[in-house]
Amino acid sequence: MQCPRCSYKWKEITEQFDYEALYKAFPRKRGKSQGLRVARKTIKSRAQYESCLKAIENFNLAMKKENREKDKIMYFGTFMGQWTDWLQPEEETPDVFGFLK
């Protein structure tokens, strides 16, 4: 988009997302400002936003499955730096002897 008077080029208005909803869905309420800053930089499309929500859901399920204490769960800011790692839920894999872990 360009200003008709001075020829200044504006960036197109990008889609707005509810980044606070990401924080609210996360189990540990620490690292909010860093996490929201990372979210605003990395999440630019509706598909990425939905994927991040799914990653948080997968993370929450993994933490509940492990019965991890709240103080042992990573901060929201740390999670947002690696949220793509949580897109695929962890699957039960057999150990060396063929038993499930």
Secondary structure as the mmCIF struct_conf table of DSSP 4:
data_model
#
loop_
_struct_conf.conf_type_id
_struct_conf.id
_struct_conf.beg_label_comp_id
_struct_conf.beg_label_asym_id
_struct_conf.beg_label_seq_id
_struct_conf.end_label_comp_id
_struct_conf.end_label_asym_id
_struct_conf.end_label_seq_id
STRN STRN1 GLN A 2 GLN A 2
TURN_TY1_P TURN_TY1_P1 PRO A 4 CYS A 6
HELX_LH_PP_P HELX_LH_PP_P1 TYR A 8 TYR A 8
STRN STRN2 LYS A 9 LYS A 9
HELX_LH_PP_P HELX_LH_PP_P2 TRP A 10 GLN A 16
HELX_RH_AL_P HELX_RH_AL_P1 TYR A 19 ALA A 25
BEND BEND1 PHE A 26 ARG A 28
HELX_RH_AL_P HELX_RH_AL_P2 LYS A 32 THR A 42
BEND BEND2 SER A 45 SER A 45
HELX_RH_AL_P HELX_RH_AL_P3 ARG A 46 GLU A 66
TURN_TY1_P TURN_TY1_P2 ASN A 67 ASN A 67
HELX_RH_3T_P HELX_RH_3T_P1 LYS A 70 LYS A 72
BEND BEND3 ILE A 73 ILE A 73
HELX_LH_PP_P HELX_LH_PP_P3 MET A 74 TYR A 75
HELX_RH_AL_P HELX_RH_AL_P4 PHE A 76 MET A 80
TURN_TY1_P TURN_TY1_P3 GLY A 81 GLY A 81
BEND BEND4 GLN A 82 GLN A 82
HELX_RH_3T_P HELX_RH_3T_P2 TRP A 83 TRP A 86
BEND BEND5 LEU A 87 GLN A 88
HELX_LH_PP_P HELX_LH_PP_P4 PRO A 89 GLU A 92
STRN STRN3 PRO A 94 PRO A 94
TURN_TY1_P TURN_TY1_P4 VAL A 96 PHE A 97
BEND BEND6 GLY A 98 GLY A 98
STRN STRN4 LEU A 100 LEU A 100
#
